[in-house]
Amino acid sequence: MAEFEFRDDVLSWMKLSLIFGSVNNRFKSIHSHHLSAELMYYSLYYDEEPLASPGEIKLARLLDYRVTDKVFAKCKELGIKMYSYESPYYPQKFRQLPNAPMILFVLGSVEFLKNDISYVEFVGTRNPSDYTKEILPKLIEPLSKLGVGVVTGFADGVDRAANRCAKEFGAPNVVFLGNSIEREKDFDKLQSIAEGGAVVSEFIPTLKKFMPNSYSMRNRLMTAMSDAVVICEEGEQGKGLDNVGYAESMNKKVLAVPPADIYDTRYFGQRDLIRRGCPAVFSAADIIYHIGKGEKSSPIDLSRLDYDESYLYNPSVRKLESYKEDALENVHNKPVKKKTVKVDTEGMNELSARIVKLLEQDGPLMANELSEKLDVSVNEVLGELTSLELECVVASAAGNRYKLI
């Protein structure tokens, strides 16, 4: 296909991905003075890059043609296309991430990853209630009529239900995986999704195995692709709620489906979001309304829907005045406390654990500040920060600082 070629730059980007993981600050500092990914790789291979660590040079020399040939063969067998960070088909939305994937593996058409399609991410439990199952088609069918696409993972429950709705109603569907494409079960279902959308993974076929943070890494891409995130059903500690953190850091709108029962713990994730001021979703028009409020959004004609939702724009309905979070003390028995980021350092090496503890204590810091406070070299700190970024423990913040996620 014209949109995909086995070029040298794809090969080089794949190797750099295995060395650095993602397009993070450390990678950028080295890549900035090289004309291409290929030249950067060979500077590592021949030990000509002064900023490279011994471990990175060693790894570059281990990546011979047999490793990449195996990947190419698997991609060709399954019809998987590859797009490097420099490819014109690489989604612009991902370039804004502090830890963007260096290479994407796509089953289906990359055309579905373009900026001209609005997408809504649907998030929820693997064991949804009947209430949630009934709501999903009522939200997705009207969205499909307006050309809005569906973004999900590939887990059981809400993910699979949303995918089925997208297929039934003809909505563009982009599915993100927390594993390499060939390792997923139900490959035939992935192929079916790819017929009307795309299946995307940043994990290299035959090489990168599942990691504990793989789904969190996947979630950042799902959120980056979407214009809004809808929490359909999550408990108070639901894993899908990490999408909310990503959405807030990317300035994306988060909406919540109202609980079927305000006392049912299965819906406490939505309950807490609505308490915080998150807009509730009563119909697809609520989603469209909030997508359409963006500065770059185009007006959407709600008259194309089969029901009247003009109340959303009714000027006679007085808008409630905004309130501060601490005002909720008047409503609840105890004040609302802001959550502090706390990371479990068990299993980390000593330097990673010290970095995490320092970021918990002092907040976002630059690499040189961490180096000074920890009394270790900047290169050592940058190496550990790279690992922590890949594990979605830290992320780049404004001013070349690092913060806990």
N, C-alpha and C positions, 0 to 999 in steps of 0.2 A: 504493500500500500504506500501511497505517496506520503502519508503522514508518519511513516516509520521506516527508518533505515538502520542497518547494523553498522553504524559509523564508529570511527576511532574515538570520538568524543564520548559516546555512550560507554564504551569499554573503559575509558579512563575515569569517567565519573563513577562507574560501578566500583572500581578499585579504590577510589578516594572515599567512597561511602563506607567501604569495609575498614578503612583506616581511621577516618574521622567521625563517621556516624551520620552527621547532618551538617547543614550550612550554618555553623555556629560561629561565634566570635573568633575562636582560635583558627578555624579553617579560613575565615575571611582575611585574617591578618597575614596568613601565608599566601593565600591565593591572589591577593591584591597585587603582588609584584610578579605575577606570571601571566603570560599572554593567553594561555589555554590550560585546560585541565590536564591535557596530555603532557605538556611541558612541566607542569607542577608535579605530576606523578613521577616522571623521569628524574627530576631534581631530587626527589626523595630516594628513588631507587639507587642513584649514583652518589648519594650522600653529599649533595651540593646545596642543600637547603639549610642555612644556619639556624633557623627557628625550629626545625624539626627535632623531635626527641628521638633517642635511640630506639625506643619501642616502635615509633612510627616508621623509621627507616627499615627496621627489621621486618615489619609487617609488609611494607611495600615490596621487599625482595621475595617474600613468600608467595605473592600473588602472581603465579605464572599463568600461561595461556590455558592450562588444563582446567583451572578453576573457572575461568570465564566461559570457556567453550561449553562446559557442562550447563551453565546458566542459559547460554544462547540456545542450546539444543532443546532444553525444556520449554523455553518460551516459544520456540518455533513449533514444537509439538502441540502445545496447547493454544496457540494463537494469541499469546500474550505480547503486547507491544510495550516498548520501553521508551521513556522520555527523560532526558537529563535536565538538570537545572537550567542549562543554557538553551534548551530546545524552544523554538517558537510556540510549541504546543503545550509547554509547561504552564499550569494555571497561574495566572497573575496573583490570585488571592493567596497562594502559598508562598510567594516570594516575600511577602510581608512578615512571615513568621520568623522569630528569632532562631529557630532550629528547623528550618525547612528541609524536607527530604532532598538528597542530591539526585535521586533517580526514582521514578515512579513506574510501576508495572500495572498495565491497564488491560483488562479484558472488556472488549466492546469498543465504542468510539470515543475518542478524546474530545470530540465535538461537544459532548455533554458537559465538559468541564470549563466551557467558556464563560466569560463574565456576563454574557447577555441573557442568561437564564437565571431566574430567581429560584432559590431553593429554600425549603424549610426542613430542618432536622427534627425528626421525631425520636424521642428518647423515652425508654420505659423498661419495666421489669421483664424478666423472662417468664413470669407466671402472671399475666394480666388477668384482671377480673372480667366478667362478662360485660360490665359497664364500659370498660376501656375498649374491648373488642368491638362493641357497637358504635362507639364514638369515632373510631379511626376512619371508616369509610365515609362517615358524614362530614368529616373534615377534608379528606383527601379528594373525594369526587369533585366538590366545587373548586378546589385549588387546581385540579387538572384542567377544568374548563377554562381557567384563566392562564394556562400555560406555566403554572408554578410547579416545580419539580420537588421530588422527595429525596432526602438524604437520610440514610440509616446505616447501622452496622448489619451483621449477618447472624446475630444470635437468635435463639428461640424467643418467642413471646412477641413483644411490641415490634421489634425489628422485622421479623418475618411477616407479621400481620400487615405492617405498613408497606412492605415490598409487594405483597399480594394485591393490596389495594392499588398501588401504583400501576401494576401490571394490568389489573382489571379495568382501570379508568384511563389508561394511556398516558399517565403522567411520566415525565422524564425521571429516571430513578438512578441515583448514584449510591453505590454501596461501598463502604470502606471496611477493610479487613484488618484484624489484629494479628494476622499471620500471613505467610506467603501464599499466593493464590493456589498453588498446586497442593498445599497441605490441608486446605479446607475440605470438609466433607460436603456431600451434595453438590459436586461440581456441575452436574447437569442443571441445577437450579441457578447457579451462578451464570451459566451460559444463557439461560432463559432471561435473566435480568439484563445481561449484556446486549440482548437483542433490542431492548428499548432504553438503553442507558449505558452505564459503565460500572465495572467493578475495579476498585483501586486498592493497591497495596504498596507500601514503601519497603517491604521486606523481600529480600532477594531470593528467588526460587532456588531450591536445593541447598542453600547456604545458611541463611539466618533462621535459626530456630526460634520457637516461641519464648518470650521473656515475660517476667511478671508484670512489667509496665507496658506491654505491647498494646493493651486496650486503651490505656491512657494516651499513648502516642497516637493511636488511631483516632481517638476522640478529638484531638486538637485539629486534625485534618477535616473531620466531619464538620466541626464548628466553623473552621475557616472557609469552607465551601458554602456554608449556609448564610442566608440573610436573617434568619430568626431560628431560635431553638424552642421547641414545644415539649415541655415535660408532661408526658401523658399519664404515667403512673410510677411513682417512686416512693419508697419508704423514707423515713427520716435519715437513714444512713445509706440510702441507695447509691450504688456505684455510678449510676448514670448522672448523678448530680455534679460530677467533676466537669461535665460539659458546661454547667452554669459558670464555673470559675473561668473556663476558657472563653466563654461568650463575653463575660464582663471585661476580661483583659483585652479582647478584640473589639469592644464596643458594639457587640451584637445584641439584638433584642431577645430577651428570654420571656416566654409566656408559659402559663400553667393551666392545664385542664382542671376545673374545680372538682374537689373530691365528691364521690358518690355519697359518702358518709363521713362527716367531719370528725367522727370518733373512731374511724377505722384506720389502724396504723399503716395499712397499705398505701394510704394517700398522704401521709404526713410530710413527704417531700414537697408536694404541691401546696399543702396547707402552710408550711413555713415560708415558701416563696411568695404566696399571696399576702401573707402577713407583712412581708418586707416591702410590699408595693408592686410586686410583679403583676402585670396585666393578666386577667383571667380570659380563657378561651371559651366562649359560649357558642361560637360557630366559626366557619372558615373566614367569614368577613372580618372577625377580630384579628386574625393573622394577617390578612391582606392589608387591613388598615394600618397596622404597625410596620409592615414592610414598606408601605407607601409613604411613611413619614420620613424616610431617609433623604438626605440632601440630594443624592444622585438618583433617587427613585423616580419612576414615571408614574403619573396618575393611573389608577386602575379603575375601570368602569365596573362598579358593583352591580349595575343593572343586568349584567350578563349572568348573574346568579339566578337561581330559580325561586328565590324568596327575598322579601324586603328587609334590607339591613340598613336603611337610610338613617336609623336612629343613631348610628355611629357618628354621623356628621350633623346631628340635630343641634343647632345653636341654642335652642331653648332649654336644653338639658345642662344645668349648671355643673361645671367641672369642680370636683372636690379640691379644696386647697391642699397643697403638698404639706407633709408633716415630717418632722425629724424622727429618726428611729427611736430616740429616747422618749418620745411622746407616747410610745406604746406602753409605757409603765402604767398609764391611766387605764389601759384596757386589760392587761394581764396581771397576774398576781405577783410577778417578779419582773425586774427590768430585763430588757433584751441586751445581752452581752455580745459584743462583736467577737467573731471567731478569730483566734490567733492561729497562725500556721505552725503546726507541730509535726515534725517528721520523725519517724521511727528509724533510728540509726543502727539498729541491730543488723549485723551482717555486712555493714560497710567497713572499708578499711579505715585506719586511724585518721588519715588526712581528710578523707571525705566527711567523716563524722565531725571532725573539728571545724570544717568549713560550714557544715549545716548548723552546728551549735552557734557559731559566730553570726551567721545570717539570721538565726532566730533571735539572737540577743541584740544585734545592732541594726538589723534591717538591711536593705540593698547596699552592696559595697562593690567597688571596682576590684579588678584582679590584683592590682598593685597594692591596694589597701589590705586585702586579704593576705597577700604575701608578707607585708610588713607586720601585721598583727600576729600572724602564725609563725613568722620567722622561717619561712621557706622560700625557695626561688619562685619567681613569677611563672616560669615554664611548668614547674610542678603543679602550681595552683591551677593554671590553665588546663593542664591535662586532666586533673580531677574534675574541674568544672565541666569539661567536655563530657566525661562519663556521667556526671550528675544531670546534665541536660538531656542526654540520651535516655536516662531513666525517668525523665520528667519530674525530677526533684527540684531543679532550679531552672530559671529562664532568664534570658537577657532582658534588662530593663533600660529605661532612658538613661542617657549619660554613660554608656558603657558599663553599667552596673549589673550585678547579678542579684536575683531575688528568689526566695523560695516560692514554689507554686502551691 
